Amino acid sequence: MDLYTNNILELASTIPITTRLRHPDVSVTKRTAICGSSITLDLNVADSKIREVGLDIRACALGQASTCIFLTHAVGADFDTILKLRKNLKTFLETGTFLIRDPFARYKYFKPVQKVPYRHDSVLLVLDASIEALQKVSDLKTKSNQSV
């Protein structure tokens, strides 16, 4: 089964954000060990939700397609939403059980990736970067509140 389906290739070519933020609250760079895909994700966060996203991505079509799906709906997402999405996407990739609902339901297009476990990290890359970035923002706020 071909990993790079027409749906994946279409998504990979339509990432809605392709520039970095000038003054992000947080920036995170993540890489996958196997294929070398990398993403630098900039976030501005307000009220514990993503308000603005910047991006520099150098990834395979799987990483780009996943990034497209996520970034199309990232603004307004909070830490718990992204954690749940990552958990459900990982479950889908490992077991085939699809628990993801709109607005992220297009992750169903990654069904062919289930049979290639070493490519799962490419699909999860943008979510891992988002979770790390939101955790950093939370940690900064916690330290700031403790020093007051």
Buried (B, 14 or more C-beta within 10 A) or exposed (E): EEBEBEBBEEBBEEBEBEEBBEEBBBBBEBBBEEBEBBBBBBBBBEEEBBEBBBBBBEBBBBBBBBBBBBBBBBBEBEBEBBBEBBEBBBBBBEEEEBEBEEEBEBBEBBBBBBEEEEBBBBBBBBBBBBBBBBBBBBEEEEEEEEEE
